[in-house]
Protein backbone atom coordinates (compact mmCIF):
# COMPACT_ATOMS: atom_id res chain seq x y z
CA UNK A 1 0.00 0.00 0.00
CA UNK A 2 1.28 3.48 -0.87
CA UNK A 3 1.67 5.93 2.01
CA UNK A 4 0.93 9.64 1.73
CA UNK A 5 4.66 10.39 1.76
CA UNK A 6 5.20 8.07 -1.21
CA UNK A 7 2.23 9.45 -3.15
CA UNK A 8 3.04 13.16 -2.73
CA UNK A 9 6.02 14.91 -4.19
CA UNK A 10 7.64 17.07 -1.57
CA UNK A 11 8.37 20.71 -2.34
CA UNK A 12 12.06 19.80 -2.38
CA UNK A 13 11.50 17.11 -5.00
CA UNK A 14 9.58 19.60 -7.11
CA UNK A 15 12.34 22.19 -6.68
CA UNK A 16 14.92 19.70 -7.89
CA UNK A 17 13.02 17.86 -10.63
CA UNK A 18 10.97 20.69 -12.13
CA UNK A 19 13.29 23.65 -11.70
CA UNK A 20 16.93 22.99 -10.85
CA UNK A 21 17.59 20.04 -13.16
CA UNK A 22 15.73 21.43 -16.21
CA UNK A 23 17.33 24.85 -15.75
CA UNK A 24 20.80 23.41 -15.22
CA UNK A 25 21.16 25.03 -11.79
CA UNK A 26 23.02 23.11 -9.12
CA UNK A 27 21.91 23.08 -5.51
CA UNK A 28 25.20 24.77 -4.67
CA UNK A 29 24.58 27.54 -7.22
CA UNK A 30 21.10 28.23 -5.86
CA UNK A 31 22.43 28.33 -2.30
CA UNK A 32 25.16 30.76 -3.33
CA UNK A 33 22.64 32.97 -5.18
CA UNK A 34 20.42 33.28 -2.10
CA UNK A 35 23.23 33.58 0.45
CA UNK A 36 22.46 30.35 2.29
CA UNK A 37 24.58 27.26 2.95
CA UNK A 38 24.39 24.48 0.38
CA UNK A 39 23.24 22.19 3.19
CA UNK A 40 20.02 24.23 3.47
CA UNK A 41 19.09 23.49 -0.15
CA UNK A 42 20.20 19.88 0.19
CA UNK A 43 18.01 19.49 3.28
CA UNK A 44 15.00 20.90 1.40
CA UNK A 45 15.61 18.69 -1.65
CA UNK A 46 16.00 15.60 0.55
CA UNK A 47 12.91 16.34 2.65
CA UNK A 48 14.76 17.09 5.88
CA UNK A 49 13.73 20.75 5.97
CA UNK A 50 10.54 22.60 5.10
CA UNK A 51 10.46 25.66 2.88
CA UNK A 52 9.88 28.57 5.27
CA UNK A 53 8.34 31.89 4.19
CA UNK A 54 11.82 33.43 4.13
CA UNK A 55 13.19 30.60 2.01
CA UNK A 56 10.11 30.90 -0.25
CA UNK A 57 11.01 34.52 -0.83
CA UNK A 58 14.67 33.74 -1.53
CA UNK A 59 14.03 30.79 -3.85
CA UNK A 60 11.19 32.54 -5.65
CA UNK A 61 13.25 35.67 -6.21
CA UNK A 62 16.28 33.69 -7.42
CA UNK A 63 14.16 31.70 -9.86
CA UNK A 64 12.22 34.74 -11.09
CA UNK A 65 8.87 33.60 -9.78
CA UNK A 66 6.40 34.38 -7.04
CA UNK A 67 7.46 33.43 -3.51
CA UNK A 68 3.78 32.55 -2.98
CA UNK A 69 4.25 29.47 -5.16
CA UNK A 70 6.80 27.98 -2.77
CA UNK A 71 5.07 28.87 0.48
CA UNK A 72 1.73 27.57 -0.87
CA UNK A 73 3.36 24.38 -2.13
CA UNK A 74 4.88 23.73 1.30
CA UNK A 75 1.62 24.52 3.12
CA UNK A 76 -0.41 22.24 0.86
CA UNK A 77 2.12 19.43 1.29
CA UNK A 78 2.12 19.74 5.08
CA UNK A 79 -1.70 19.89 5.27
CA UNK A 80 -2.03 16.74 3.16
CA UNK A 81 0.40 14.92 5.43
CA UNK A 82 -1.55 16.00 8.54
CA UNK A 83 -4.89 15.06 6.97
CA UNK A 84 -3.60 11.59 6.11
CA UNK A 85 -2.38 11.05 9.69
CA UNK A 86 -5.66 12.18 11.24
CA UNK A 87 -8.15 10.73 8.77
CA UNK A 88 -11.17 9.66 10.83
CA UNK A 89 -9.78 11.06 14.10
CA UNK A 90 -11.81 14.27 14.11
CA UNK A 91 -15.54 14.55 14.67
CA UNK A 92 -17.10 16.92 12.14
CA UNK A 93 -19.34 19.36 14.01
CA UNK A 94 -20.87 21.36 11.16
N, C-alpha and C positions, 0 to 999 in steps of 0.2 A: 504494500500500500504506500502511496506517495504522501509524504508529510507536507505541511504548508511551506516549510523551508525549502523543500526540493521543488515544489511547484512554482514558487515565486522567484523571480530574479531580484536580487538585492540591488539597491541603488549603486553599489560598488561594481557589481557585474555589468550593469547598464553603462556606467561610466567607462569601464574598460572596453567592453565589446561593441558599444554603439558610438563611442566618441573617440577615445584614445587610440585604439587600434586602427580604425578607418582613417583617422586624421594623421596617423604617423607620429603621435605625441607620446613620449615615454612618461611613465609615472614620475620619474626623476625630473623631467622637463616641466611637467605641470607643477610639481612641488616647488621648483625653483621660481617659476613664474608667479606663484602666489605667496612666496616667502614663508613656506612651511617645510618642515622636514619631510624627506621622501618617505619616511616610515608612516607619516600621517596618511598619505595617499595609499600606500600599500595596505595599511590597516582598513581603510574604506573599501578598497578593491577586494580584499579578502574577508570582508564581513566582520571584522573585529572592532570596527568603529562606525558609528552612525554619522551621517552628514548633518552637522549642526547648521543653524541659520547663518552663522559667520562663514562656515565652510561653503555653504550654498552660495553666498555672495561672492566669495573668492573664486570658486570653480566657475560659476555662471559668468562672471566678468571675464575671466581668462579665456573661456570658450566662446565669448561673444553672444551669450544667451541670457535669458531671464534667470535670476537667482531663484525665483518662485518655482521654476521647474524642479530644481533639486530639493528644495525644502518640501514641496508637495509630494514628490516621489518618495522621500524618506518617510514622511508622515503616513502616506497611504500604505507603504510597506509595513511600518510598525503597527498600524491599526489592524491590518489583515492578520498579522502574527498574533496579536492579542485576541482578536475575534475567534481565531482557530483554537486558541488555548481555552477560551471560556465558552465555547459553543454549548448551549444548554444549561449553563451555570446561573444565568440571570433570569429572574422572573420579569416578564414584560408587564408593566403596570398600565400603560395606555396604548 
